[in-house]
């Protein structure tokens, strides 16, 4: 196998670093076994990526067996196969695989089938356990994709251990005071009524219906009809319509048309111009500015979904009810949105009260003089009261 390195010129300031230093513009050479002989020769380039591609070609000439792919080539094929996946998810895939390609090129790894040990890559990534678990799942998909196409003999990411029980930071439901502060921030946000009215309408939609940011940002006017709002279709295809509360209806009626929108614009918050993803990013930045203005600690749009789920369960709703309204499965509601709160605690007490039919009465009982443990045990065995006078 041929290994690339920089052959530092006499005036190179990194000459003392030796062959391990590759972040300079010195000529690139390679050394190793070639056709059964020890060889060392120039790759006739100073560009590291071009040198790696040249070595891949040389390795393929020497070992013409199964098709060999570099990490970047395999990543390009993997992303091309993800047609139909959300653009945000594809961007996440591309970002992770670019880091993997940079790691491989920095270590002189030419082809995908020679990238066996990912422990060094894990050490180079300063990530929290939850973030690494998500990245490891993607790496397993990537290597499985390459393994099925015979670009690598095994899936090295499959043998890496998943972090023990990674859990996201808990998001507590909003209190009534926090919601009031967020709505007050809408009235002081931005430079004029245009930004403030849009912010208030968006916050109210999040508050009353637990919609996602993307759903609010691209809300169509056709989803409001006869005093109701269409959320989504249930699993059986039946549309879910909920009452349009007066406060939300008034906010939507006062909502100004999006800037630059045509007269027949079908959206409340979007002009329909530009990309959908770009508009959602801009809309999300607006919400973050509102939360920062409110001063509520750890305020986030997604916390409204936790708030609504908790309120549904605390007021007698089932997991299925919360799942239908939020558009998730009952398992997701139980895993991510079921949080213990004072309201849910009160709901549990009420259920137990209905079961037993009465409330427990607490009485103050004077504590008797304590007896030694051995005396209490002796009296208990005889069936007598150790504190009887």
Secondary structure, 3 states (H helix, E strand, C coil): CEEEEECCCCCCCCHHHCCCCCCCCCCEEEEEEECCEEEEEECCCCCHHHHHHHHHHHHHHHCCCCCCCCHHHHHHHHHHCCCCCCHHHHHHHHHHHHHHHHHHHHCCCCCHHHCCCCHHHHHHCCCCHHHHHHHHHHHHHHHHHHHHCCCCCCCHHHHCCCCCCCCCCCCCCCCHHHHHHHHHHHHCCCCCHHHHHHHHHHHHHHHHHCCCHHHHHCCEHHHEECCEEEEEECCCCCEEEEECCHHHHHHHHCCCCCCCCCCCCCECCCCCCCCHHHHHHHHHHHHHHHHHHHCCCCCCCCHHHHHHHHHHHHCCCCHHHHHHHHCCCHHHHHHHHCCCCHHHHHHHHHHHHHHHCCCCCCCCCCCCCCCCHHHHHHHHHHCCCCCCC
